[in-house]
Amino acid sequence: MVRSRVLSEVASRTPVLTLEGLSIAAGNREAPLRLVEGVGLACERGTVSALIGESGSGKSLTASALLGLLDSRIYDVSVERLDVAGESLTSLDERDFARLRGTTVGYVMQDHSTALDPTMTVGDQIAEIFVTHRGLDWKSAQREAVRLLDLVRIPSAASRALDYPHSFSGGMRQRAVIAGAVALEPALLIADEPTTALDVTVQAEILALIDDLRRSMGMSVLLITHDLGVVYQIADRVVVMYGGRVVEEGETERLCRAPAHPYTAGLLASVPDLEGRSGAVAAIPGAPPSLGAMMEGCAFRPRCSRALPACGTSVPPIAPLRSGRLVRCLNPLSG
């Protein structure tokens, strides 16, 4: 009895997702474009981790690699360790990844307008998940589809299940996509910019829905976003990417109040005050590096007011601070 309680406690502390040393390149082998380099992150059970950064930082590529969605004819993906819900994915083939998507890992893709098949009713698309992965008969699967649509707060779920995606608003389509992603109660939900192209009110509703589903299902969430307001609302932990590398990682509250990396500080300064107070915002000077243009030294150096001569000679290692955070910077702020 004591042993089983100890094992249960250990399991509850074991990360649902552990990623170490993810690198992604494209192009020919003689002169590959390095898109993502040495990315690592972890998602604890029942928590929300956010992967943030500007467009082109490598966030969505990282998510696609986690799901086995990158075309091996185009991308060269290497990873030192990838564990999801206790299963190692480092040597899985395409069929194994297809089995895991939707069962162990749910996925809410960035563009909800293309995530649903326009030739099938919304209910049939969700029902198909239960037929394929659970072996349910069609009638039982359709009942499950209605239950899921009701769970994600789509009014009149039974009648709306008979409608096609074009008759749904953007927010309702996203709810239907989320319903399909959590249909089989995955251990991990990866949500890639789930509030893109939605108005502010609907964005808040979608975030609240994801958070409520996380709590009720006990799943972990990896949220891919560039919106620090979203991060501050629901994330427990933040991983900041720039130029294809992780530059800072830490607990949300502490990182947002006292960022250690100059890039993180720039992101925070470029949005309105996260707690609603008035104040000036400031843009980060310059532009992020173009896709695959990994330079010698720190990628943020051309835009950084704290750059040192040593920043141009080699890539800074990611190192722990006294606060427990990790930062890739030779001259960090007092974080």
C-alpha positions in Angstrom: 0.0 0.0 0.0 2.8 2.4 1.0 4.8 1.4 -2.1 1.8 2.0 -4.4 1.3 5.5 -2.9 4.9 6.3 -3.4 4.8 5.1 -7.0 1.7 7.2 -7.5 3.4 10.3 -6.1 6.4 9.7 -8.3 4.2 9.3 -11.4 2.4 12.6 -10.6 5.8 14.4 -10.6 7.0 12.7 -13.8 6.8 15.1 -16.7 4.2 14.2 -19.3 6.6 15.6 -22.0 10.4 15.5 -21.8 12.3 16.9 -24.8 16.1 17.2 -25.0 18.4 18.2 -27.8 15.9 18.7 -30.7 17.5 20.1 -33.9 15.8 20.6 -37.2 17.5 21.4 -40.5 16.3 21.7 -44.1 17.9 21.8 -47.6 20.8 19.7 -48.9 23.2 17.9 -46.6 26.2 19.9 -47.9 24.8 23.2 -46.8 21.8 22.6 -44.6 19.7 25.5 -43.2 19.7 25.1 -39.4 16.2 26.0 -38.3 16.1 24.8 -34.7 19.1 23.9 -32.5 19.3 22.0 -29.3 15.8 22.7 -28.0 14.7 21.2 -24.7 11.5 21.5 -22.6 9.3 19.6 -20.2 5.6 19.7 -19.3 4.7 18.6 -15.8 1.5 16.7 -15.4 -1.6 18.8 -15.2 0.2 22.1 -16.0 0.3 24.6 -18.9 3.7 25.3 -20.4 4.0 28.1 -23.0 6.5 28.2 -25.8 6.8 31.8 -26.9 8.7 34.0 -29.4 8.3 36.1 -32.5 7.3 34.6 -35.8 10.1 32.6 -37.3 11.6 31.7 -33.9 11.0 28.0 -34.4 8.0 27.4 -32.2 5.6 25.8 -34.7 8.5 23.7 -36.2 9.2 22.4 -32.7 5.5 21.5 -32.2 5.4 19.8 -35.6 8.5 17.7 -34.8 6.9 16.6 -31.5 3.9 15.3 -33.4 5.9 13.6 -36.1 4.4 15.9 -38.8 7.6 17.1 -40.5 8.2 15.7 -44.0 11.4 13.7 -43.8 12.1 14.5 -47.5 12.4 18.2 -46.6 13.4 18.3 -42.9 16.3 16.5 -41.1 15.1 16.0 -37.5 17.4 14.8 -34.7 16.5 14.5 -31.0 18.4 13.2 -28.0 15.4 12.4 -26.0 11.6 12.6 -26.5 9.3 11.0 -24.0 5.6 11.4 -23.9 3.5 9.9 -21.1 6.3 7.4 -20.3 6.8 6.3 -23.9 10.0 7.1 -25.8 9.3 8.5 -29.2 12.9 8.9 -30.4 12.7 5.8 -32.7 9.1 5.8 -33.7 8.1 5.7 -37.4 5.3 7.5 -39.1 2.7 4.9 -38.3 3.6 5.0 -34.6 3.2 8.8 -34.5 -0.1 8.5 -36.3 -1.3 6.2 -33.5 -0.2 8.6 -30.8 -1.7 11.7 -32.3 -5.2 12.0 -30.9 -4.8 9.2 -28.3 -1.7 10.2 -26.2 -1.2 13.6 -27.7 -4.0 16.0 -28.9 -3.3 18.8 -31.4 -5.1 22.1 -32.0 -3.5 23.5 -35.1 -2.9 27.1 -35.8 -5.4 27.6 -38.6 -8.9 26.5 -37.5 -10.3 27.4 -40.9 -8.5 24.5 -42.5 -8.5 22.1 -39.6 -11.9 20.7 -40.4 -12.9 18.8 -43.6 -15.5 21.0 -45.5 -17.1 18.0 -47.1 -18.1 16.3 -43.8 -20.4 17.4 -41.0 -18.7 18.4 -37.8 -20.3 15.6 -35.8 -19.1 13.0 -38.3 -15.5 14.2 -38.2 -15.4 13.8 -34.4 -17.3 10.5 -34.6 -14.7 9.1 -37.0 -12.1 9.5 -34.2 -14.0 7.0 -32.0 -14.6 4.6 -34.9 -10.9 4.6 -35.9 -9.2 4.6 -32.4 -11.8 3.0 -30.2 -13.7 0.7 -32.6 -17.1 2.1 -31.7 -20.0 1.5 -34.1 -21.1 4.6 -36.0 -24.2 5.3 -33.9 -22.3 5.2 -30.6 -19.5 7.3 -32.1 -22.0 10.0 -33.1 -23.4 10.1 -29.6 -19.8 10.6 -28.3 -19.4 13.4 -30.9 -22.5 15.2 -29.5 -21.2 14.8 -26.0 -17.9 16.4 -27.0 -19.5 19.3 -28.7 -21.6 19.9 -25.6 -18.4 19.6 -23.5 -16.8 22.4 -25.5 -19.9 24.6 -25.0 -21.4 24.6 -28.4 -25.1 25.4 -28.0 -27.6 22.9 -29.3 -24.8 20.4 -29.8 -27.1 17.6 -31.2 -28.3 19.8 -34.1 -25.0 21.5 -34.7 -23.3 18.1 -35.1 -25.3 17.8 -38.3 -23.9 21.1 -39.7 -20.9 21.6 -42.0 -17.9 23.6 -40.9 -18.8 26.6 -43.1 -21.9 27.3 -41.0 -19.8 27.7 -37.8 -18.3 31.0 -36.7 -14.5 31.1 -36.2 -14.8 30.7 -32.5 -17.2 27.7 -32.9 -14.9 26.1 -35.4 -12.1 26.4 -32.9 -14.3 24.8 -30.2 -15.0 21.9 -32.6 -11.3 21.5 -33.3 -10.6 21.4 -29.6 -13.4 18.8 -29.1 -11.7 16.5 -31.6 -8.3 17.1 -30.0 -9.4 16.1 -26.6 -11.9 13.4 -27.7 -9.8 10.5 -26.4 -8.6 12.4 -23.3 -4.9 12.7 -24.3 -2.2 13.1 -21.7 -0.8 16.1 -23.5 -2.6 18.7 -25.6 -0.4 20.8 -28.0 -2.3 24.0 -28.9 -0.5 26.1 -31.6 -1.7 29.7 -31.5 -5.2 28.6 -30.6 -6.6 32.2 -30.5 -5.3 33.4 -33.9 -7.8 35.4 -36.0 -10.4 35.4 -33.2 -11.7 38.6 -31.6 -10.6 39.4 -28.0 -13.8 38.2 -26.3 -13.7 34.8 -28.2 -10.0 34.5 -27.4 -10.7 34.7 -23.7 -13.4 32.1 -24.0 -11.2 29.7 -25.9 -8.4 30.1 -23.3 -10.8 29.5 -20.5 -12.1 26.4 -22.2 -8.7 24.9 -22.7 -7.9 25.6 -19.0 -11.1 24.1 -17.8 -10.5 21.0 -19.9 -7.0 20.7 -18.6 -8.3 20.8 -15.0 -11.2 18.3 -15.6 -9.2 15.8 -17.7 -5.9 16.2 -15.8 -3.9 16.6 -19.0 -0.9 18.8 -19.6 -1.0 21.6 -22.2 1.9 22.9 -24.3 0.7 26.3 -25.6 2.5 27.8 -28.6 2.0 31.5 -28.8 3.6 34.9 -29.4 1.1 36.6 -27.1 2.4 37.3 -23.6 -1.0 38.3 -22.4 -2.2 34.7 -23.2 0.9 33.4 -21.4 0.3 35.5 -18.3 -3.4 34.3 -18.1 -3.0 30.5 -18.0 0.6 29.3 -18.2 2.5 27.9 -15.3 5.9 27.9 -17.0 7.3 29.7 -20.0 10.0 28.7 -22.5 11.2 31.6 -24.7 12.6 30.9 -28.1 14.7 33.2 -30.4 16.5 32.4 -33.6 15.7 28.7 -33.3 17.1 28.3 -29.7 15.7 28.5 -26.2 17.0 31.7 -24.6 15.1 31.6 -21.3 12.9 29.3 -19.3 11.1 29.7 -15.9 8.0 30.0 -13.8 5.6 32.4 -15.4 5.1 34.9 -12.6 8.8 35.3 -11.8 9.8 35.5 -15.5 7.2 38.1 -16.4 8.1 40.3 -13.3 11.9 40.1 -13.6 13.0 38.7 -17.0 16.7 37.7 -17.2 17.3 37.6 -21.0 17.3 41.0 -22.8 15.0 39.5 -25.5 12.4 38.4 -22.9 12.6 41.9 -21.4 12.0 43.4 -24.9 9.0 41.2 -25.4 7.5 42.3 -22.1 8.2 46.0 -22.8 6.5 45.8 -26.2 3.0 44.8 -24.9 0.6 46.8 -22.7 1.1 46.2 -19.0 0.0 42.6 -18.2 -1.9 43.7 -15.1 -3.8 46.5 -16.8 -1.9 49.5 -15.6 -1.2 52.2 -18.1 2.3 52.8 -19.4 4.4 53.3 -22.5 5.3 50.3 -24.7 8.5 50.0 -26.6 9.4 48.0 -29.8 12.5 45.9 -29.9 14.8 47.6 -32.4 15.8 45.7 -35.6 14.3 42.5 -36.9 14.6 38.8 -35.9 17.0 36.7 -38.0 15.6 35.2 -41.2 14.7 31.5 -41.3 17.8 29.3 -41.1 20.3 32.3 -40.7 22.0 31.1 -37.5 25.0 33.3 -37.0 28.1 32.9 -34.9 27.5 33.9 -31.3 24.3 35.1 -29.8 21.5 35.5 -32.4 20.0 38.4 -30.4 23.3 40.3 -30.3 22.5 42.8 -33.2 19.4 43.9 -31.4 20.7 43.9 -27.8 21.8 46.9 -25.9 23.7 44.7 -23.4 25.8 42.9 -25.9 29.5 42.2 -25.0 32.4 41.5 -27.4 32.3 37.8 -26.3 28.6 37.6 -27.5 29.8 37.5 -31.1 32.3 34.6 -30.7 30.2 31.6 -29.6 26.7 30.7 -28.7 26.2 31.3 -25.0 25.3 28.1 -23.1 22.0 27.9 -21.3 22.7 28.1 -17.6 20.7 28.2 -14.3 20.3 31.3 -12.3 19.9 31.5 -8.5 16.2 31.9 -9.0 16.0 28.4 -10.6 15.4 29.8 -14.1 17.5 29.0 -17.2 19.0 31.7 -19.4 21.2 31.7 -22.5 23.0 35.0 -22.0 26.5 36.2 -21.1 25.2 39.5 -19.6 21.7 38.7 -18.1 19.5 41.1 -16.3 19.0 40.6 -12.6 16.5 37.9 -12.9 
